[in-house]
Amino acid sequence: MALAAERLRRFKTPLRYVMGALYVLAGVMHFVVPNAYAQVVPPVFPAALALVYVSGVAEIALGVGVVFRRTQRIAAWGLIALLVAVFPANVYMATSDIVLEGVPAALREPSDAALWLRLPLQGVLVAWAWWYTRPESDGGVDSSSNR
């Protein structure tokens, strides 16, 4: 177990950059195709478009924040909170037969399997972010330069 953890730890810094880039890209997409995102906001939430923009800003800020060691812990906790906050949209997509308008045809009607697999993927994303919340003293934070 310790050997596997040590091997995985080698990838911690590169994966932090990948994570940051993915969240920044996802956040930017909230501004590129905001109406596509607004369609998956459950109707019980008010101001869907405003929520899309707020979550886009959060994804960009937290994606940038997780890249820098100085802010990675707080940004990772923010990403966990964001993933929990957007989970209802993923459930809504999986349960409501939504046909996305204004997106490429291949994305318009995702398969039921893809929509349902997305739900446990949120847990994987939470675990990935949690990896960057651990204090240095328990080996949870890599020892690379303080970028």
Disulfide bonds with the S-S distance in Angstrom:
none
